Amino acid sequence: MYPVIQPYHKNFLQVDERHHIYFEEVGNPRGYPVVFVHGGPGGGIFPNCRRFFDPRHYRIILFDQRGSGQSRPYAELVDNTTPNLIGDMEILREYFNIEQWMVFGGSWGSTLSLAYAIEHPDRVRALILRGIFLARQEEIDWLYGANGAARMFPAEYARFMSILSPEERITPVESYYKYLTDEDALVQLKAAWEWDIWESSISQLIPYVRDWDNTSPEDWQASLAIARIESHYFVNQSFLPYENYLLDGAKTLGHIPTTIVNGRYDVICPCKTAYELAEAMPHADFIIVPDTGHSSMEQGTSDVLTQVMDQYRRLK
């Protein structure tokens, strides 16, 4: 990855009466524009997200989606849908006076990047998609149900289920959503913390180890956006028109240069989904990283993504 670099421009952009999204510009102000689309939904950007791109060549635009990161209001669910986020990307593009940009998204960012490209194919110069999530029910069931990732991480899943009653465990996403929208802020925070622990524990090939219990409610605040917004999207079919919308729409994007990257041992977004997307986009380069899980910060994946972006410097 490229060295740490600081933004030369950062601010907030009001996108409607309620929401102000935070953005950064990094790299070469006259360089080739690329927009970084973060995961979650609700995950937010962080400094290492800037490091996949040659700062001499690229004009790198990063933003926190509605309710995420530094965007305001934090963890807000009202007027927070996939069409809203697509609209925000267009507002950003027009704000920066960009005709076309490369779109780089991972995990939920791959979902939103595809949805944006389907809606605005003439605005996308290239797609770089990592850790593919197509927002179908089978993928949600794999991640949060008892017969998917839970079979690989049984102790971690038992903890994830521990705050739910036996009845609530039948529909874990809906049950967590109930707690994450409770009137009691402490109930929300505790549920958010447990939700985030589950995903963080399974996101890497070598599991992320830390003392999850030596914490206080102040520490849980950072988990609130990703837990609330993810559950909000997942109980609402990610606000997409129908189940296979993204896979069907991807078949119309054959004119857009595309690279698909997935970790071989990605438990959150298994390779099967990336394979299905590659089948729908036969023109795409499909790279399976042999020694990584889901996180873009694992060395194999970060190396591949950086190399891919170096190769895309040939685009005019």
Helices and strands as residue ranges (DSSP letters): E 9-14, E 20-27, E 32-37, G 47-52, E 58-63, H 82-95, E 101-106, H 108-119, G 121-123, E 124-130, H 137-144, G 149-151, H 154-161, G 168-170, H 172-180, H 185-201, H 217-220, G 221-223, H 224-234, G 237-239, H 245-250, E 258-263, H 271-280, E 285-289, H 299-311, G 312-314
